[in-house]
Amino acid sequence: MQQHNGMKEFVLLGLSENQGVQKIYFVVFLLFYTLTVAGNLLIVLTVMSSRDLNSPMYFLLCHLSFVDVCFSSVTAPQIISGSLAENNTISFAGCIGQLFGVHFFGCTEVFILTAMAYDRYVAICRPLRYPALMSRRRCGRMVGVSWAGGFLHAALQTLPTALLPFCGPNQVAHYFCDVHPLLQLACADTRAEGLAAVANSGVISLSCFLVLVTSYVVILVSLRGRTLAGWRKALSTCGSHVTVVILYLGPSTFVYIRPSGDLSEDRSVALFYTVITPMLNPFIYTLRNREVKGAMRKLCRRKVGSGNGKG
């Protein structure tokens, strides 16, 4: 593939060409990535070790946190290392692999968020049928379909791009390899591939976003006539999820629903769903959730207790 294209590596232009600003980015993104990995792995460990967090909602949250770790790991290390390098280069194979990873984990996250919205809809609007509609087996299937759907989406985005001829220039106007920046570098007419990319990513983002909005409209309508306590309980379980959906799906839909446009604008917006949202997810779900905070305290006590016992 490299011999056919004559392109062995790409140069990622990143977020800034100013060396001083790049050093600031190094510190900021290293901190963000550390918080992302630590926070999300803590949620995974907490859910897996706690008997109290065995409901479908926490099963899905565990998978969401795992996907966030994988998703951020595709782009963040490249940003961090590139902030200290004079030329932030990435091999052709590495670039295509990064493109696949971004869309694989990104799309899987969209589907898991949609499954979580369905879980909240059933819990609030169909409480008597909740055990049947959200059984462990069905949750497992929903997660499996999410991963399979993410893989299929990533393959459909990556293969057509990887087969394009690249003969120069090799400067990618982004901080990671994505479809639109790479299409602009191809030595061929890429209008068909561009429209296919919009149809694929854009339609998935927009349709899932509409499904999520519709589910919460139905939830709000179903709450009419309930007591204030009922409203508070329902909204407390949905508030965290709505916040994550807005922070993640809003920017990603903006980037992928339209053909190649202003890449500098896309770079700024992409920071929300590739860096900021995966970091904020643990804080959003723990700060608003008493059960998760309680389970984390128990986990810490067990670890401290076992550590003292060994001492």
SETI-604273 format. One record per residue (C-alpha): residue in one letter; x, y, z. Coordinates in steps of 0.05 Angstrom, whole numbers. Example, Ala and Ser with C-alpha at 12.3 -4.5 7.8 and 13.67 -1.06 7.14 Angstrom:
% SETI-604273
{pt A,{246,-90,156}}
{pt S,{273,-21,143}}
This chain:
% SETI-604273
{pt M,{0,0,0}}
{pt Q,{57,47,16}}
{pt Q,{93,31,-49}}
{pt H,{29,42,-89}}
{pt N,{18,110,-57}}
{pt G,{91,131,-52}}
{pt M,{74,159,16}}
{pt K,{112,130,75}}
{pt E,{92,181,128}}
{pt F,{48,241,143}}
{pt V,{63,303,183}}
{pt L,{8,323,233}}
{pt L,{6,399,237}}
{pt G,{-27,396,306}}
{pt L,{-61,454,341}}
{pt S,{-6,506,337}}
{pt E,{62,518,305}}
{pt N,{86,562,362}}
{pt Q,{137,523,404}}
{pt G,{118,559,468}}
{pt V,{45,543,459}}
{pt Q,{63,471,442}}
{pt K,{97,463,509}}
{pt I,{34,488,544}}
{pt Y,{-7,438,503}}
{pt F,{41,382,526}}
{pt V,{27,396,600}}
{pt V,{-48,407,590}}
{pt F,{-60,345,547}}
{pt L,{-15,301,591}}
{pt L,{-58,322,651}}
{pt F,{-123,311,612}}
{pt Y,{-101,242,588}}
{pt T,{-78,221,657}}
{pt L,{-145,242,687}}
{pt T,{-183,207,631}}
{pt V,{-148,140,640}}
{pt A,{-148,142,716}}
{pt G,{-220,166,722}}
{pt N,{-250,117,672}}
{pt L,{-210,57,697}}
{pt L,{-233,74,768}}
{pt I,{-305,70,744}}
{pt V,{-292,4,709}}
{pt L,{-259,-25,771}}
{pt T,{-314,2,817}}
{pt V,{-371,-26,775}}
{pt M,{-337,-94,767}}
{pt S,{-321,-101,841}}
{pt S,{-385,-74,871}}
{pt R,{-446,-118,884}}
{pt D,{-489,-56,890}}
{pt L,{-476,-33,819}}
{pt N,{-503,-94,782}}
{pt S,{-560,-60,745}}
{pt P,{-560,-52,668}}
{pt M,{-546,22,674}}
{pt Y,{-479,9,709}}
{pt F,{-463,-49,662}}
{pt L,{-469,0,604}}
{pt L,{-431,54,642}}
{pt C,{-374,5,652}}
{pt H,{-369,-7,577}}
{pt L,{-374,68,563}}
{pt S,{-315,82,609}}
{pt F,{-274,27,577}}
{pt V,{-289,55,508}}
{pt D,{-269,124,532}}
{pt V,{-200,98,553}}
{pt C,{-190,65,485}}
{pt F,{-217,125,447}}
{pt S,{-172,176,482}}
{pt S,{-112,129,475}}
{pt V,{-118,131,399}}
{pt T,{-106,207,395}}
{pt A,{-79,234,461}}
{pt P,{-10,201,462}}
{pt Q,{3,227,391}}
{pt I,{-17,298,413}}
{pt I,{27,294,475}}
{pt S,{89,267,439}}
{pt G,{78,313,380}}
{pt S,{77,374,425}}
{pt L,{151,364,440}}
{pt A,{172,344,369}}
{pt E,{194,393,316}}
{pt N,{159,350,263}}
{pt N,{101,309,288}}
{pt T,{105,251,239}}
{pt I,{64,188,235}}
{pt S,{75,129,188}}
{pt F,{25,114,133}}
{pt A,{4,50,168}}
{pt G,{0,86,235}}
{pt C,{-43,141,204}}
{pt I,{-92,91,175}}
{pt G,{-93,53,240}}
{pt Q,{-108,117,278}}
{pt L,{-164,133,229}}
{pt F,{-194,64,241}}
{pt G,{-187,70,317}}
{pt V,{-219,139,321}}
{pt H,{-281,116,282}}
{pt F,{-284,47,314}}
{pt F,{-284,71,387}}
{pt G,{-320,136,370}}
{pt C,{-379,101,336}}
{pt T,{-381,47,390}}
{pt E,{-388,102,442}}
{pt V,{-446,133,403}}
{pt F,{-483,66,402}}
{pt I,{-471,53,476}}
{pt L,{-497,123,493}}
{pt T,{-559,106,452}}
{pt A,{-567,40,490}}
{pt M,{-561,79,556}}
{pt A,{-617,126,533}}
{pt Y,{-661,65,518}}
{pt D,{-645,38,588}}
{pt R,{-668,103,620}}
{pt Y,{-731,105,577}}
{pt V,{-750,34,598}}
{pt A,{-734,48,672}}
{pt I,{-778,109,675}}
{pt C,{-833,96,624}}
{pt R,{-838,19,629}}
{pt P,{-816,4,700}}
{pt L,{-858,-60,707}}
{pt R,{-827,-90,644}}
{pt Y,{-756,-66,660}}
{pt P,{-728,-134,684}}
{pt A,{-752,-167,620}}
{pt L,{-733,-112,571}}
{pt M,{-665,-99,602}}
{pt S,{-643,-169,622}}
{pt R,{-568,-184,628}}
{pt R,{-571,-224,564}}
{pt R,{-604,-167,525}}
{pt C,{-554,-117,553}}
{pt G,{-498,-162,530}}
{pt R,{-528,-165,461}}
{pt M,{-536,-89,458}}
{pt V,{-462,-80,477}}
{pt G,{-441,-133,426}}
{pt V,{-481,-99,371}}
{pt S,{-449,-32,391}}
{pt W,{-379,-60,383}}
{pt A,{-397,-95,318}}
{pt G,{-430,-32,291}}
{pt G,{-369,9,309}}
{pt F,{-323,-40,273}}
{pt L,{-366,-40,210}}
{pt H,{-370,36,209}}
{pt A,{-294,42,219}}
{pt A,{-281,-7,163}}
{pt L,{-326,31,115}}
{pt Q,{-291,96,132}}
{pt T,{-220,69,131}}
{pt L,{-215,22,70}}
{pt P,{-236,72,16}}
{pt T,{-188,124,45}}
{pt A,{-130,76,51}}
{pt L,{-137,55,-22}}
{pt L,{-132,126,-49}}
{pt P,{-67,148,-82}}
{pt F,{-25,196,-41}}
{pt C,{34,229,-77}}
{pt G,{44,293,-36}}
{pt P,{40,339,0}}
{pt N,{39,299,64}}
{pt Q,{19,352,116}}
{pt V,{-46,333,151}}
{pt A,{-82,396,174}}
{pt H,{-105,363,239}}
{pt Y,{-76,334,304}}
{pt F,{-98,264,285}}
{pt C,{-112,226,220}}
{pt D,{-185,234,199}}
{pt V,{-223,225,135}}
{pt H,{-233,297,112}}
{pt P,{-161,320,122}}
{pt L,{-135,258,86}}
{pt L,{-183,265,28}}
{pt Q,{-155,335,15}}
{pt L,{-85,304,6}}
{pt A,{-105,249,-43}}
{pt C,{-82,254,-115}}
{pt A,{-151,237,-142}}
{pt D,{-222,261,-146}}
{pt T,{-249,246,-76}}
{pt R,{-319,276,-81}}
{pt A,{-351,207,-79}}
{pt E,{-310,186,-19}}
{pt G,{-326,252,16}}
{pt L,{-401,243,5}}
{pt A,{-396,170,29}}
{pt A,{-359,193,92}}
{pt V,{-413,245,107}}
{pt A,{-468,194,93}}
{pt N,{-435,144,140}}
{pt S,{-410,185,199}}
{pt G,{-460,242,192}}
{pt V,{-522,198,187}}
{pt I,{-500,155,246}}
{pt S,{-486,216,290}}
{pt L,{-549,254,270}}
{pt S,{-596,194,273}}
{pt C,{-570,172,342}}
{pt F,{-575,243,366}}
{pt L,{-647,248,343}}
{pt V,{-663,181,376}}
{pt L,{-633,205,441}}
{pt V,{-670,271,439}}
{pt T,{-736,235,423}}
{pt S,{-726,186,480}}
{pt Y,{-717,243,530}}
{pt V,{-777,282,503}}
{pt V,{-819,219,514}}
{pt I,{-790,213,584}}
{pt L,{-808,285,600}}
{pt V,{-879,276,573}}
{pt S,{-888,213,614}}
{pt L,{-869,251,678}}
{pt R,{-931,296,673}}
{pt G,{-974,288,735}}
{pt R,{-919,258,777}}
{pt T,{-898,286,844}}
{pt L,{-838,332,852}}
{pt A,{-800,275,884}}
{pt G,{-814,232,823}}
{pt W,{-789,287,777}}
{pt R,{-725,295,817}}
{pt K,{-710,220,818}}
{pt A,{-722,213,743}}
{pt L,{-682,275,724}}
{pt S,{-624,256,770}}
{pt T,{-615,190,732}}
{pt C,{-620,224,664}}
{pt G,{-582,289,677}}
{pt S,{-513,259,673}}
{pt H,{-528,222,609}}
{pt V,{-559,283,575}}
{pt T,{-497,324,593}}
{pt V,{-450,272,562}}
{pt V,{-494,266,499}}
{pt I,{-493,341,488}}
{pt L,{-417,346,499}}
{pt Y,{-401,286,454}}
{pt L,{-453,281,400}}
{pt G,{-463,355,389}}
{pt P,{-391,370,366}}
{pt S,{-382,304,329}}
{pt T,{-447,315,290}}
{pt F,{-423,385,272}}
{pt V,{-357,357,244}}
{pt Y,{-384,297,206}}
{pt I,{-452,320,180}}
{pt R,{-422,366,129}}
{pt P,{-371,358,72}}
{pt S,{-299,380,81}}
{pt G,{-298,451,105}}
{pt D,{-255,494,150}}
{pt L,{-206,443,179}}
{pt S,{-180,493,231}}
{pt E,{-252,498,257}}
{pt D,{-259,422,256}}
{pt R,{-195,415,297}}
{pt S,{-222,460,352}}
{pt V,{-290,426,354}}
{pt A,{-259,356,353}}
{pt L,{-224,370,419}}
{pt F,{-291,364,454}}
{pt Y,{-306,292,433}}
{pt T,{-234,265,430}}
{pt V,{-203,296,492}}
{pt I,{-251,336,537}}
{pt T,{-313,291,539}}
{pt P,{-275,226,556}}
{pt M,{-241,264,612}}
{pt L,{-305,294,639}}
{pt N,{-347,230,637}}
{pt P,{-321,201,703}}
{pt F,{-333,268,738}}
{pt I,{-403,276,708}}
{pt Y,{-425,206,728}}
{pt T,{-394,205,797}}
{pt L,{-410,275,821}}
{pt R,{-484,266,805}}
{pt N,{-491,194,827}}
{pt R,{-493,175,900}}
{pt E,{-490,100,887}}
{pt V,{-425,106,847}}
{pt K,{-394,151,899}}
{pt G,{-414,103,954}}
{pt A,{-385,43,917}}
{pt M,{-320,81,905}}
{pt R,{-314,97,979}}
{pt K,{-325,23,996}}
{pt L,{-273,3,945}}
{pt C,{-222,52,974}}
{pt R,{-236,28,1045}}
{pt R,{-225,-45,1022}}
{pt K,{-159,-26,988}}
{pt V,{-135,14,1048}}
{pt G,{-158,-41,1096}}
{pt S,{-122,-95,1056}}
{pt G,{-60,-51,1052}}
{pt N,{-59,-41,1127}}
{pt G,{-71,-115,1138}}
{pt K,{-10,-132,1097}}
{pt G,{31,-81,1135}}
